[in-house]
Amino acid sequence: MALVVGPVLIFLAVVVAVVQVHWVARSAQLPADWWRVSRPLPPGQRYGSDLAIAALVLAGAFAVEQGRPVWTFYAAAVCGAVLVAAAQAITVRLLRDRAKAGTTAGR
């Protein structure tokens, strides 16, 4: 059961990361760098969403590791972090492309 719960928690972290990018895009501006996506958010929302992402990745890694060798925790944590970073980078890229297409079409 824990093997199912762990990836689900990591998937929820990916969902929160994508939602975080959309919050930033709606707030004022697209994030300048994909590795500092939450910087334009207000401090409470910024730290809360960053903490939620980190907690979900770690909880998923702990769930995957239950009853297995310790290295599975590290592998799940690294894979979760890579998935979150990739999801945010792809979302930022798509939103930038959409914004460029909108400004180009408006001319």
N, CA, C and O atoms as a DFTB+ gen file, in Angstrom:
428 C
 N C O
     1  1       0.814      -1.193       0.000
     2  2       0.000       0.000       0.000
     3  2       0.861       1.262       0.000
     4  3       0.542       2.239      -0.678
     5  1       1.950       1.236       0.760
     6  2       2.816       2.416       0.830
     7  2       3.460       2.703      -0.522
     8  3       3.761       3.852      -0.848
     9  1       3.666       1.654      -1.299
    10  2       4.261       1.857      -2.619
    11  2       3.311       2.630      -3.532
    12  3       3.762       3.287      -4.471
    13  1       2.019       2.564      -3.276
    14  2       1.044       3.329      -4.050
    15  2       0.912       4.749      -3.493
    16  3       0.802       5.708      -4.256
    17  1       0.923       4.881      -2.175
    18  2       0.734       6.178      -1.530
    19  2       1.901       7.117      -1.830
    20  3       1.686       8.310      -2.043
    21  1       3.109       6.609      -1.851
    22  2       4.286       7.439      -2.086
    23  2       4.255       8.172      -3.418
    24  3       4.379       9.396      -3.442
    25  1       4.094       7.458      -4.527
    26  2       4.008       8.163      -5.818
    27  2       2.812       9.116      -5.911
    28  3       2.894      10.144      -6.583
    29  1       1.714       8.785      -5.248
    30  2       0.560       9.687      -5.252
    31  2       0.916      10.994      -4.550
    32  3       0.547      12.068      -5.024
    33  1       1.628      10.916      -3.424
    34  2       2.047      12.126      -2.721
    35  2       3.019      12.948      -3.569
    36  3       2.946      14.176      -3.597
    37  1       3.915      12.269      -4.250
    38  2       4.848      12.991      -5.124
    39  2       4.093      13.628      -6.293
    40  3       4.419      14.743      -6.703
    41  1       3.100      12.940      -6.827
    42  2       2.275      13.521      -7.887
    43  2       1.528      14.758      -7.383
    44  3       1.390      15.739      -8.113
    45  1       1.047      14.714      -6.137
    46  2       0.383      15.888      -5.566
    47  2       1.356      17.054      -5.430
    48  3       0.961      18.209      -5.591
    49  1       2.624      16.769      -5.136
    50  2       3.633      17.832      -5.089
    51  2       3.802      18.462      -6.464
    52  3       3.959      19.678      -6.577
    53  1       3.770      17.648      -7.498
    54  2       3.864      18.173      -8.866
    55  2       2.660      19.063      -9.170
    56  3       2.809      20.117      -9.789
    57  1       1.481      18.649      -8.744
    58  2       0.272      19.448      -8.967
    59  2       0.380      20.789      -8.242
    60  3       0.054      21.828      -8.815
    61  1       0.832      20.774      -6.994
    62  2       0.997      22.022      -6.238
    63  2       2.030      22.918      -6.918
    64  3       1.859      24.137      -6.952
    65  1       3.091      22.339      -7.456
    66  2       4.114      23.130      -8.144
    67  2       3.547      23.805      -9.394
    68  3       3.865      24.962      -9.670
    69  1       2.723      23.101     -10.136
    70  2       2.109      23.687     -11.337
    71  2       1.118      24.783     -10.937
    72  3       1.058      25.830     -11.582
    73  1       0.351      24.549      -9.890
    74  2      -0.579      25.572      -9.401
    75  2       0.195      26.806      -8.943
    76  3      -0.251      27.932      -9.160
    77  1       1.339      26.605      -8.316
    78  2       2.170      27.719      -7.869
    79  2       2.599      28.590      -9.059
    80  3       2.586      29.817      -8.965
    81  1       2.970      27.968     -10.152
    82  2       3.356      28.722     -11.351
    83  2       2.163      29.532     -11.867
    84  3       2.325      30.684     -12.270
    85  1       0.981      28.941     -11.856
    86  2      -0.203      29.666     -12.318
    87  2      -0.535      30.843     -11.398
    88  3      -0.970      31.891     -11.875
    89  1      -0.336      30.683     -10.087
    90  2      -0.528      31.803      -9.165
    91  2       0.404      32.955      -9.520
    92  3      -0.002      34.116      -9.556
    93  1       1.656      32.609      -9.781
    94  2       2.633      33.645     -10.124
    95  2       2.248      34.324     -11.440
    96  3       2.343      35.545     -11.564
    97  1       1.819      33.536     -12.409
    98  2       1.452      34.101     -13.707
    99  2       0.246      35.028     -13.579
   100  3       0.157      36.031     -14.288
   101  1      -0.682      34.700     -12.678
   102  2      -1.850      35.550     -12.482
   103  2      -1.535      36.762     -11.621
   104  3      -2.195      37.793     -11.754
   105  1      -0.548      36.666     -10.744
   106  2      -0.279      37.751      -9.803
   107  2       0.240      38.996     -10.500
   108  3      -0.304      40.080     -10.288
   109  1       1.243      38.882     -11.301
   110  2       1.783      40.085     -11.943
   111  2       2.596      39.745     -13.175
   112  3       2.405      40.326     -14.243
   113  1       3.493      38.810     -13.015
   114  2       4.456      38.566     -14.086
   115  2       4.809      37.085     -14.131
   116  3       4.621      36.349     -13.162
   117  1       5.315      36.681     -15.255
   118  2       5.822      35.323     -15.356
   119  2       7.137      35.247     -14.597
   120  3       7.891      36.220     -14.565
   121  1       7.419      34.112     -13.989
   122  2       8.693      34.004     -13.273
   123  2       9.874      34.144     -14.228
   124  3       9.863      33.619     -15.341
   125  1      10.878      34.855     -13.769
   126  2      12.055      35.078     -14.601
   127  2      12.878      33.795     -14.738
   128  3      13.401      33.496     -15.811
   129  1      12.984      33.058     -13.666
   130  2      13.794      31.840     -13.656
   131  2      12.937      30.683     -13.165
   132  3      12.155      30.840     -12.228
   133  1      13.077      29.541     -13.783
   134  2      12.265      28.398     -13.377
   135  2      12.680      27.863     -12.012
   136  3      11.887      27.166     -11.380
   137  1      13.868      28.153     -11.536
   138  2      14.292      27.638     -10.237
   139  2      13.910      28.583      -9.099
   140  3      14.106      28.252      -7.930
   141  1      13.362      29.767      -9.434
   142  2      12.878      30.702      -8.417
   143  2      11.457      31.125      -8.769
   144  3      11.154      32.316      -8.836
   145  1      10.617      30.173      -8.985
   146  2       9.267      30.444      -9.461
   147  2       8.461      31.234      -8.436
   148  3       7.728      32.146      -8.820
   149  1       8.569      30.923      -7.172
   150  2       7.693      31.511      -6.167
   151  2       8.121      32.901      -5.710
   152  3       7.430      33.507      -4.891
   153  1       9.208      33.411      -6.198
   154  2       9.726      34.709      -5.726
   155  2       8.706      35.852      -5.826
   156  3       8.632      36.637      -4.881
   157  1       7.916      36.006      -6.897
   158  2       6.969      37.133      -6.972
   159  2       5.755      37.019      -6.049
   160  3       5.026      37.998      -5.885
   161  1       5.519      35.862      -5.445
   162  2       4.346      35.688      -4.583
   163  2       4.522      36.418      -3.259
   164  3       5.651      36.673      -2.840
   165  1       3.411      36.760      -2.591
   166  2       3.512      37.325      -1.241
   167  2       4.188      36.309      -0.306
   168  3       4.063      35.103      -0.518
   169  1       4.898      36.783       0.720
   170  2       5.687      35.868       1.558
   171  2       4.908      34.689       2.131
   172  3       5.409      33.565       2.100
   173  1       3.714      34.902       2.646
   174  2       2.953      33.788       3.222
   175  2       2.604      32.723       2.197
   176  3       2.758      31.528       2.449
   177  1       2.139      33.161       1.052
   178  2       1.782      32.216      -0.008
   179  2       3.030      31.560      -0.576
   180  3       3.019      30.377      -0.915
   181  1       4.095      32.325      -0.676
   182  2       5.352      31.793      -1.211
   183  2       5.897      30.677      -0.333
   184  3       6.162      29.573      -0.807
   185  1       6.060      30.977       0.951
   186  2       6.646      29.980       1.845
   187  2       5.704      28.810       2.091
   188  3       6.146      27.671       2.240
   189  1       4.404      29.092       2.133
   190  2       3.435      28.017       2.328
   191  2       3.433      27.019       1.181
   192  3       3.424      25.808       1.403
   193  1       3.442      27.529      -0.042
   194  2       3.416      26.622      -1.187
   195  2       4.757      25.899      -1.348
   196  3       4.786      24.721      -1.703
   197  1       5.865      26.597      -1.089
   198  2       7.174      25.923      -1.140
   199  2       7.262      24.815      -0.094
   200  3       7.769      23.728      -0.372
   201  1       6.767      25.097       1.112
   202  2       6.786      24.097       2.180
   203  2       5.876      22.919       1.845
   204  3       6.217      21.769       2.123
   205  1       4.723      23.202       1.251
   206  2       3.811      22.114       0.871
   207  2       4.448      21.199      -0.169
   208  3       4.320      19.978      -0.084
   209  1       5.132      21.782      -1.147
   210  2       5.798      20.979      -2.174
   211  2       6.869      20.099      -1.543
   212  3       6.935      18.898      -1.805
   213  1       7.711      20.711      -0.707
   214  2       8.788      19.945      -0.063
   215  2       8.224      18.855       0.849
   216  3       8.726      17.731       0.855
   217  1       7.190      19.179       1.612
   218  2       6.609      18.189       2.525
   219  2       5.987      17.023       1.764
   220  3       6.116      15.873       2.182
   221  1       5.314      17.310       0.649
   222  2       4.712      16.223      -0.129
   223  2       5.771      15.328      -0.768
   224  3       5.601      14.110      -0.815
   225  1       6.854      15.915      -1.256
   226  2       7.924      15.090      -1.833
   227  2       8.557      14.217      -0.756
   228  3       8.776      13.024      -0.970
   229  1       8.853      14.811       0.406
   230  2       9.471      14.017       1.481
   231  2       8.524      12.954       2.022
   232  3       8.948      11.831       2.296
   233  1       7.242      13.296       2.180
   234  2       6.278      12.300       2.654
   235  2       6.149      11.155       1.652
   236  3       6.059       9.991       2.042
   237  1       6.141      11.488       0.364
   238  2       6.103      10.442      -0.653
   239  2       7.342       9.571      -0.626
   240  3       7.251       8.356      -0.799
   241  1       8.501      10.178      -0.409
   242  2       9.744       9.403      -0.338
   243  2       9.745       8.499       0.895
   244  3      10.179       7.349       0.819
   245  1       9.262       9.012       2.032
   246  2       9.179       8.176       3.231
   247  2       8.211       7.021       3.023
   248  3       8.471       5.904       3.470
   249  1       7.100       7.281       2.349
   250  2       6.123       6.215       2.112
   251  2       6.681       5.139       1.184
   252  3       6.429       3.951       1.387
   253  1       7.428       5.547       0.180
   254  2       8.019       4.569      -0.737
   255  2       9.046       3.712      -0.012
   256  3       9.188       2.526      -0.309
   257  1       9.762       4.307       0.938
   258  2      10.867       3.615       1.599
   259  2      10.402       2.603       2.642
   260  3      11.189       1.736       3.022
   261  1       9.169       2.673       3.118
   262  2       8.699       1.794       4.180
   263  2       8.898       0.320       3.822
   264  3       8.342      -0.171       2.840
   265  1       9.693      -0.373       4.627
   266  2       9.936      -1.795       4.434
   267  2      10.910      -2.121       3.315
   268  3      11.027      -3.279       2.914
   269  1      11.589      -1.142       2.820
   270  2      12.555      -1.348       1.736
   271  2      13.909      -0.802       2.163
   272  3      14.007      -0.160       3.209
   273  1      14.947      -1.041       1.383
   274  2      16.270      -0.499       1.729
   275  2      16.249       1.034       1.793
   276  3      15.432       1.684       1.141
   277  1      17.155       1.589       2.584
   278  2      17.203       3.033       2.813
   279  2      17.428       3.812       1.511
   280  3      16.924       4.925       1.364
   281  1      18.165       3.246       0.585
   282  2      18.469       3.976      -0.644
   283  2      17.213       4.313      -1.424
   284  3      17.222       5.258      -2.213
   285  1      16.114       3.557      -1.225
   286  2      14.889       3.872      -1.952
   287  2      14.317       5.231      -1.529
   288  3      13.680       5.913      -2.332
   289  1      14.546       5.625      -0.263
   290  2      14.112       6.955       0.179
   291  2      14.830       8.034      -0.620
   292  3      14.206       8.966      -1.128
   293  1      16.154       7.895      -0.724
   294  2      16.933       8.902      -1.447
   295  2      16.575       8.922      -2.935
   296  3      16.481       9.986      -3.547
   297  1      16.378       7.742      -3.500
   298  2      16.008       7.679      -4.914
   299  2      14.640       8.324      -5.144
   300  3      14.459       9.065      -6.110
   301  1      13.688       8.050      -4.271
   302  2      12.350       8.632      -4.422
   303  2      12.383      10.143      -4.203
   304  3      11.694      10.884      -4.904
   305  1      13.174      10.603      -3.241
   306  2      13.265      12.043      -2.977
   307  2      13.888      12.778      -4.165
   308  3      13.409      13.838      -4.566
   309  1      14.948      12.214      -4.719
   310  2      15.594      12.851      -5.879
   311  2      14.661      12.822      -7.085
   312  3      14.526      13.824      -7.787
   313  1      14.023      11.692      -7.327
   314  2      13.083      11.602      -8.458
   315  2      11.925      12.579      -8.281
   316  3      11.501      13.217      -9.245
   317  1      11.413      12.699      -7.064
   318  2      10.333      13.643      -6.803
   319  2      10.762      15.074      -7.042
   320  3      10.023      15.858      -7.638
   321  1      11.958      15.421      -6.579
   322  2      12.460      16.785      -6.789
   323  2      12.669      17.075      -8.271
   324  3      12.379      18.174      -8.742
   325  1      13.168      16.099      -8.991
   326  2      13.373      16.276     -10.433
   327  2      12.024      16.432     -11.145
   328  3      11.893      17.271     -12.037
   329  1      11.040      15.646     -10.767
   330  2       9.718      15.763     -11.379
   331  2       9.084      17.125     -11.113
   332  3       8.481      17.723     -12.004
   333  1       9.226      17.614      -9.868
   334  2       8.673      18.929      -9.526
   335  2       9.367      20.015     -10.329
   336  3       8.707      20.888     -10.894
   337  1      10.688      19.970     -10.386
   338  2      11.435      20.991     -11.140
   339  2      11.083      20.939     -12.624
   340  3      10.916      21.978     -13.263
   341  1      10.971      19.743     -13.165
   342  2      10.625      19.612     -14.583
   343  2       9.216      20.128     -14.854
   344  3       8.985      20.806     -15.856
   345  1       8.283      19.814     -13.976
   346  2       6.906      20.289     -14.164
   347  2       6.840      21.812     -14.113
   348  3       6.140      22.434     -14.912
   349  1       7.566      22.409     -13.175
   350  2       7.569      23.875     -13.105
   351  2       8.238      24.480     -14.334
   352  3       7.744      25.463     -14.887
   353  1       9.338      23.910     -14.758
   354  2      10.042      24.449     -15.928
   355  2       9.173      24.347     -17.181
   356  3       9.116      25.289     -17.972
   357  1       8.509      23.236     -17.362
   358  2       7.644      23.054     -18.528
   359  2       6.466      24.024     -18.473
   360  3       6.089      24.602     -19.492
   361  1       5.887      24.203     -17.292
   362  2       4.762      25.118     -17.150
   363  2       5.181      26.555     -17.420
   364  3       4.468      27.294     -18.099
   365  1       6.337      26.955     -16.891
   366  2       6.847      28.304     -17.152
   367  2       7.074      28.491     -18.645
   368  3       6.718      29.528     -19.205
   369  1       7.654      27.512     -19.278
   370  2       7.924      27.593     -20.719
   371  2       6.636      27.722     -21.522
   372  3       6.550      28.539     -22.438
   373  1       5.633      26.911     -21.175
   374  2       4.356      26.977     -21.881
   375  2       3.664      28.321     -21.680
   376  3       3.091      28.874     -22.619
   377  1       3.716      28.844     -20.462
   378  2       3.088      30.132     -20.200
   379  2       3.817      31.262     -20.921
   380  3       3.181      32.190     -21.421
   381  1       5.139      31.191     -20.977
   382  2       5.896      32.202     -21.731
   383  2       5.554      32.143     -23.213
   384  3       5.355      33.177     -23.851
   385  1       5.485      30.929     -23.760
   386  2       5.138      30.786     -25.173
   387  2       3.734      31.308     -25.448
   388  3       3.492      31.945     -26.474
   389  1       2.816      31.040     -24.535
   390  2       1.447      31.532     -24.695
   391  2       1.411      33.059     -24.624
   392  3       0.681      33.708     -25.373
   393  1       2.210      33.625     -23.713
   394  2       2.247      35.098     -23.588
   395  2       2.851      35.720     -24.837
   396  3       2.371      36.750     -25.310
   397  1       3.904      35.103     -25.378
   398  2       4.503      35.628     -26.607
   399  2       3.546      35.520     -27.780
   400  3       3.466      36.431     -28.604
   401  1       2.824      34.420     -27.860
   402  2       1.865      34.244     -28.954
   403  2       0.737      35.271     -28.826
   404  3       0.236      35.773     -29.832
   405  1       0.343      35.579     -27.607
   406  2      -0.718      36.567     -27.403
   407  2      -0.280      37.968     -27.786
   408  3      -1.055      38.731     -28.362
   409  1       0.969      38.310     -27.465
   410  2       1.448      39.657     -27.833
   411  2       1.711      39.740     -29.328
   412  3       1.516      40.800     -29.923
   413  1       2.142      38.669     -29.943
   414  2       2.386      38.659     -31.379
   415  2       1.063      38.739     -32.139
   416  3       0.966      39.428     -33.155
   417  1       0.059      38.041     -31.649
   418  2      -1.248      38.050     -32.314
   419  2      -1.934      39.407     -32.144
   420  3      -2.735      39.805     -32.990
   421  1      -1.625      40.114     -31.063
   422  2      -2.236      41.401     -30.808
   423  2      -1.688      42.524     -31.679
   424  3      -2.296      43.592     -31.747
   425  1      -0.592      42.321     -32.324
   426  2       0.022      43.371     -33.149
   427  2      -0.646      43.548     -34.446
   428  3      -0.236      44.394     -35.240
